[in-house]
Amino acid sequence: MTPKIYIQVGVTALRTPTGKHYPAVPLYVEADKLNESGLAPVEEKMLTGFAGLLIEEYGKKIQAEKGVNGNENQGIV
């Protein structure tokens, strides 16, 4: 029998009648399998997509800074 794999997806906390929080309780989902990276397929897909967005935004920032700092490498041979 293979052990079940659980991934924490968040936390939740109930409130007391006075409005204070009870201790937080982690929320888990059961994963079917893990990849070689140790992540579930859905986690790996989400992380790769997020990394792509970060790279794209960082590239835009670099291009904007080059435009502000001057025209490096334009017309210079």
N, C-alpha and C positions, 0 to 999 in steps of 0.2 A: 504494500500500500504506500503510495507516494504522499508525502506530507502536503498539506494544503498551504498555499501561498497567499498571504494577505498584504495589501498595499494600503498605507494610510492615505486618505484623501482629504482629511480635514479634521476639525474638532468642533464640538458643540457644547454649549453649557445652558442649563436651564436657569431660570430666575426664581428666587425665593418670593414669597408673598410681599416682602418688604422691598423688592427690587434688586437685591444683591444677587450675585451669581453663585450658583453651586460650582463645585470644581469641574473643569473642562473634561470632556470625555472624547477620546479619539474615535474617528469614524474610519472604518476599513471596508474595502471591497476585496472579494476573492479573485485572484488572477489564475488563469488557466495554465500559463507557462511563463518562464523568463527566458530572455535572449542571452547570448554569450556575455553581453554587457552587464547582465544582472538586472535589467529593466524589463518590465512587461512590454509587449509590442506597442500598446497604446501610449505608454509613457515615452518610449523611444521616439515614436512619431511626433508627439507633442514637443519634446525637447529639440528635435531636429528642426521642426517648423519655427520654434521660438528662436533658435540660434540663427536661422536664416533671416528672420526679421531684424535681429540685432545687427547682423553683418550689413544688411541693406541700409539701416539707419546710420550706422557708423560710417559707411561709405559716403552717404549724403553729407554727413557732418564734415568729413575730411574734404570733400569737394567744395563745400561752402567756405571752409577756412582757407583753402587755396585761393578762392576768388577774392576773399577779403584781404589776404596778406599780399596780394600782388599776382602778377601773371608769370609764375615760374615756368621756365622751359618753353616760353613762347617766343619764337623767332630767334632763339639763341642756338647756334650750332656749335 
